[in-house]
Amino acid sequence: MTTQARAVLFHETGGPAVLTIEEVRLDDPGPGEVRIRVDALGLNRAEALFRAGTYYYQPTLPGSRLGYEAAGVVESVGEGVTEFAPGDPVLTGPQIEMSAQGVYGDRIVLPVESVVPRPGSVEAVTGAATWLAYATAYGGLLETGGLRPGDHVLITAASSGVGTAAVQTALRIGAVPIAVTRTGAKRQRLLEVGAAHVIAAHEEDVPDEVQRLTGDRGAELIFDPIGGPELPALARAAASPGTIVLYGWLAGKPTVMPHNWPLTVHMYANGHLSATAAGRRRINRFVESGLRDGGIRPVIGEVFDGLDRIVDAHRLMESNTHIGKIVVTVDH
């Protein structure tokens, strides 16, 4: 059976204004698929890059979809699906190709591998702000970076959704998170989120401050989504030996490798860890347990009511004035 759904599409790359809301065809779920009523969307920087045509893979135009992260309720399941049943609260996130499967809409159909259980006590707005940020923090800090209790971790772009999730993830295992933000305007809020220290990059020398705060040892781990030509300067903040985990490329310029060896540099991508059932199991267990015991408390920057506010939400995301995740609720 085919029905109609509302979806956010774009027919050319560009700024937030290229986003439109249109009626699309929605089929019943096929074998191994799940149909979801979407109640809230969590926005990610990757979606702005994808919309602009500067992400690591390109949209299929015209009529590309976008979006990784949603919270909703299962409406129906396809043949062979035993993990979920109608009425189950769920999240989305892993193994999504945005052009074809983007979640910005009021109803979506996804492969079961892209759907994650949501504890019934977690409402949709909180859920929509959770999976991708904490999966990235878990995979980058723990599985890739090997962060240990007592380690200092330097978290750049700390006011972002992933940045605030990384602060909480570090605290969850007994590490010491040092947050980096551009100015002191966000200092107090980041301390409230749990940062042990906050460095304003436009007002202080980041490596010098890290050395001072760590007794000249440096940070055992640097967690950075920026890269680019400034990476060697940032690497002066690393311990010896130390580790850098790059989980993005916001600089948009070639990344220069630092030479202050011994130093290990990893490139982290969420899709690599979530590509296997074992990786998804570990991520999902980490996220679910944190939601249940309160160790994971997503920081919500702003909530926009209604899918028709998606352009405004993207404009806020590009302004970089918010702290945490931006969420858009979906009316039915």
C-alpha positions as MATLAB code, in Angstrom:
seq = 'MTTQARAVLFHETGGPAVLTIEEVRLDDPGPGEVRIRVDALGLNRAEALFRAGTYYYQPTLPGSRLGYEAAGVVESVGEGVTEFAPGDPVLTGPQIEMSAQGVYGDRIVLPVESVVPRPGSVEAVTGAATWLAYATAYGGLLETGGLRPGDHVLITAASSGVGTAAVQTALRIGAVPIAVTRTGAKRQRLLEVGAAHVIAAHEEDVPDEVQRLTGDRGAELIFDPIGGPELPALARAAASPGTIVLYGWLAGKPTVMPHNWPLTVHMYANGHLSATAAGRRRINRFVESGLRDGGIRPVIGEVFDGLDRIVDAHRLMESNTHIGKIVVTVDH';
ca = [
       0.000    0.000    0.000;
       1.274    3.456   -0.926;
       0.445    6.598    1.053;
       1.641   10.199    1.101;
       4.092   11.713    3.569;
       5.644   15.134    4.042;
       9.398   15.349    3.568;
      12.080   18.020    3.463;
      13.813   17.999    0.060;
      16.285   20.161   -1.820;
      16.768   20.402   -5.582;
      20.029   22.333   -5.607;
      22.860   22.791   -3.145;
      23.108   26.012   -1.199;
      22.063   27.735    2.012;
      19.087   26.932    4.246;
      16.652   28.578    1.789;
      17.032   25.678   -0.681;
      15.065   23.415    1.690;
      11.432   22.784    0.753;
       8.625   20.681    2.242;
       6.889   18.437   -0.277;
       4.514   15.517   -0.501;
       6.297   12.240   -1.297;
       5.203    8.667   -1.850;
       5.615    6.351    1.116;
       5.413    2.607    0.574;
       4.708   -0.003    3.196;
       7.879   -1.468    4.696;
       9.413   -4.286    2.711;
      11.373   -7.243    4.080;
      13.769   -6.081    6.782;
      12.279   -2.581    6.922;
      10.468   -0.484    9.549;
       7.963    2.330    9.050;
       8.217    5.121   11.630;
       6.024    8.066   12.574;
       8.568   10.822   13.231;
       7.928   13.031   16.260;
      11.201   14.997   16.465;
      14.368   15.577   14.433;
      17.862   16.211   15.777;
      20.001   18.427   13.546;
      23.654   17.720   12.821;
      26.395   19.803   11.219;
      26.814   17.051    8.618;
      23.359   17.856    7.266;
      24.259   21.502    6.654;
      27.394   20.377    4.811;
      25.383   17.849    2.794;
      22.815   20.502    1.861;
      25.624   22.830    0.779;
      27.360   20.154   -1.303;
      30.513   20.124    0.843;
      30.000   16.824    2.699;
      32.214   13.802    2.051;
      29.524   12.350   -0.233;
      27.254   14.281   -2.556;
      23.445   14.557   -2.678;
      21.534   13.047   -5.576;
      19.766   15.959   -7.245;
      17.116   16.997   -7.877;
      14.966   15.943   -4.951;
      17.545   14.854   -2.389;
      16.434   14.094    1.131;
      18.592   14.719    4.182;
      18.841   14.011    7.889;
      20.265   11.263   10.075;
      18.582   11.551   13.421;
      14.946   11.230   14.448;
      12.807   10.004   17.328;
       9.429    8.443   16.725;
       7.214    5.396   17.034;
       7.062    2.264   14.899;
       3.878    2.124   12.803;
       4.501   -1.163   10.979;
       7.261   -3.624   10.187;
       8.143   -5.639    7.122;
       8.602   -9.344    6.699;
      11.322  -10.849    8.853;
      11.585   -7.990   11.327;
      11.510   -9.341   14.875;
      13.429   -6.605   16.704;
      10.526   -4.110   16.691;
       6.737   -4.078   16.773;
       4.110   -1.389   16.149;
       4.016    1.078   19.020;
       7.693    0.740   19.968;
       9.488    4.061   20.634;
      12.636    4.254   18.517;
      15.541    6.405   17.351;
      17.324    6.501   14.001;
      20.962    7.112   13.168;
      23.191    4.273   11.996;
      23.833    3.332    8.377;
      21.698    5.981    6.660;
      22.426    7.319    3.168;
      20.805   10.739    3.239;
      19.808   11.204   -0.415;
      17.557    8.156   -0.338;
      16.855    7.632    3.360;
      17.088   11.064    4.975;
      14.808   11.273    7.999;
      13.543   14.866    7.672;
       9.842   14.139    7.310;
       6.727   13.107    9.187;
       6.928    9.408    8.243;
       9.853    7.346    6.990;
      10.735    3.789    6.038;
      14.204    2.556    6.994;
      16.146   -0.709    7.100;
      15.967   -2.271   10.538;
      19.744   -1.781   10.894;
      19.156    1.996   10.955;
      16.681    1.853   13.841;
      17.563    1.864   17.546;
      15.358    1.175   20.599;
      14.393    4.236   22.659;
      13.616    3.718   26.352;
       9.932    4.439   26.945;
      10.786    6.991   29.607;
      12.718    9.132   27.105;
      10.504   11.622   25.293;
      11.003   12.429   21.619;
      12.886   15.740   21.913;
      15.530   14.233   24.197;
      15.727   11.126   22.065;
      16.223   13.078   18.845;
      19.217   14.847   20.398;
      20.959   11.666   21.493;
      22.097    8.905   19.178;
      24.515   10.468   16.718;
      26.229   12.798   19.182;
      26.796   10.131   21.825;
      27.661    7.435   19.299;
      30.379    9.746   17.946;
      31.627   10.572   21.434;
      31.644    6.900   22.467;
      33.271    5.622   19.293;
      35.804    8.422   19.013;
      36.831    8.761   22.648;
      36.617    5.195   23.915;
      36.853    2.738   21.040;
      39.262    4.746   18.874;
      41.008    7.090   21.288;
      41.341    4.655   24.189;
      40.404    7.297   26.762;
      41.000    6.081   30.334;
      39.991    7.252   33.810;
      42.234   10.099   34.901;
      43.207   11.073   31.349;
      42.846   14.678   30.251;
      40.908   15.058   26.994;
      40.912   18.308   25.029;
      37.535   18.744   23.278;
      37.421   21.387   20.553;
      34.112   22.790   19.226;
      32.907   21.849   22.695;
      29.603   23.737   22.506;
      28.335   21.541   19.656;
      26.079   18.534   20.134;
      29.013   16.138   19.847;
      31.178   18.419   21.983;
      28.754   18.461   24.904;
      28.227   14.704   24.498;
      32.003   14.221   24.627;
      32.207   16.180   27.877;
      29.597   13.914   29.474;
      31.165   10.756   28.016;
      34.545   11.684   29.478;
      32.983   12.325   32.870;
      31.124    9.011   32.668;
      34.408    7.080   32.684;
      36.301    9.330   35.103;
      38.383   11.300   32.573;
      38.979   15.070   32.780;
      37.317   17.060   29.957;
      38.910   20.352   28.908;
      36.513   22.248   26.631;
      37.616   24.652   23.896;
      35.242   27.292   22.558;
      35.919   30.434   20.543;
      35.104   33.087   23.177;
      34.318   33.222   26.857;
      30.608   33.790   26.181;
      29.861   30.056   26.496;
      32.267   29.362   29.371;
      29.724   29.183   32.205;
      27.318   26.953   30.281;
      30.093   24.512   29.396;
      31.153   24.366   33.046;
      27.524   23.571   33.918;
      27.519   20.771   31.322;
      30.493   19.265   33.149;
      33.721   20.599   31.650;
      36.518   20.648   34.231;
      38.075   23.628   32.453;
      37.096   25.892   29.550;
      39.577   27.596   27.216;
      38.483   30.485   24.961;
      40.554   29.990   21.792;
      40.253   33.603   20.619;
      41.383   34.929   23.978;
      43.955   32.398   25.230;
      46.722   30.245   23.804;
      45.156   26.772   23.817;
      48.332   24.630   24.048;
      49.857   26.864   26.720;
      46.671   26.681   28.793;
      46.484   22.909   28.456;
      50.077   22.543   29.575;
      49.385   24.792   32.566;
      46.222   22.906   33.524;
      47.905   19.503   33.253;
      51.135   20.351   35.044;
      53.057   20.426   31.734;
      52.014   16.862   30.856;
      49.597   17.785   28.078;
      46.319   16.090   27.193;
      46.452   12.348   26.615;
      43.710   12.736   23.972;
      42.627   15.571   21.658;
      39.137   15.180   20.168;
      38.749   17.494   17.173;
      36.233   17.968   14.308;
      38.132   20.795   12.609;
      41.487   19.572   11.295;
      43.051   21.750    8.604;
      46.334   23.634    8.634;
      46.058   24.566   12.324;
      46.293   20.970   13.539;
      50.067   21.103   14.243;
      49.532   24.106   16.513;
      46.744   22.316   18.363;
      48.910   19.203   18.675;
      51.296   21.142   20.942;
      48.651   20.544   23.613;
      49.105   16.770   23.396;
      50.955   14.649   25.926;
      53.973   12.638   24.832;
      52.968   10.062   23.790;
      49.501   11.349   22.952;
      46.583   10.732   20.631;
      44.483   12.910   18.342;
      41.108   11.725   17.055;
      39.798   13.730   14.088;
      36.081   13.158   13.614;
      35.387   15.914   11.097;
      36.878   18.385    8.662;
      35.193   21.690    9.414;
      38.282   23.662    8.376;
      37.557   22.783    4.746;
      41.274   23.027    3.958;
      43.959   20.339    3.680;
      44.900   18.953    7.074;
      48.583   19.219    7.944;
      49.945   16.381   10.055;
      51.806   17.410   13.222;
      55.438   16.380   13.775;
      55.631   16.405   17.576;
      56.105   12.647   17.780;
      55.394   10.281   19.484;
      51.806   11.086   18.530;
      49.052    8.892   17.111;
      46.478   10.472   14.792;
      43.230    8.606   14.068;
      40.450    9.523   11.643;
      37.089    8.482   13.101;
      33.852    7.931   11.167;
      30.677    6.759   12.872;
      29.643    4.746    9.843;
      32.637    2.458   10.211;
      31.770    1.420   13.769;
      28.019    1.173   13.147;
      28.496   -0.909    9.980;
      28.710   -4.117   12.028;
      26.126   -5.652   14.300;
      28.714   -5.836   17.086;
      29.573   -2.149   16.732;
      25.906   -1.128   16.771;
      25.324   -3.306   19.829;
      28.090   -1.584   21.777;
      27.001    1.920   20.748;
      23.351    1.234   21.497;
      24.103   -0.295   24.880;
      26.237    2.696   25.842;
      23.529    5.168   24.768;
      20.614    3.239   26.260;
      22.303    2.664   29.621;
      23.252    6.333   29.847;
      19.704    7.451   29.115;
      18.335    5.079   31.730;
      20.680    6.052   34.571;
      20.922    9.757   33.730;
      24.603    9.738   32.776;
      23.558   10.860   29.314;
      21.684   14.166   29.443;
      21.562   15.703   25.965;
      22.051   19.448   25.923;
      19.247   21.039   23.889;
      20.159   24.369   22.351;
      16.725   25.229   20.950;
      13.524   23.472   19.920;
      11.651   24.592   16.794;
       7.991   23.600   16.667;
       6.868   22.146   13.346;
       8.543   20.854   10.214;
       7.921   24.201    8.516;
      10.584   25.724   10.849;
      13.360   23.618    9.312;
      14.889   26.569    7.431;
      15.015   28.649   10.619;
      16.605   25.724   12.445;
      19.327   25.402    9.791;
      19.991   29.133    9.957;
      20.530   28.892   13.694;
      22.846   25.915   13.225;
      25.001   27.905   10.799;
      25.121   30.905   13.165;
      27.125   28.890   15.737;
      25.458   30.846   18.541;
      23.763   27.887   20.211;
      25.074   25.320   22.690;
      24.167   21.661   22.230;
      21.653   20.195   19.805;
      18.939   21.868   17.770;
      15.689   19.886   17.613;
      12.664   20.288   15.336;
       9.375   18.741   16.431;
       7.022   17.255   13.842;
       3.257   17.837   13.881;
       0.747   15.155   12.878;
];
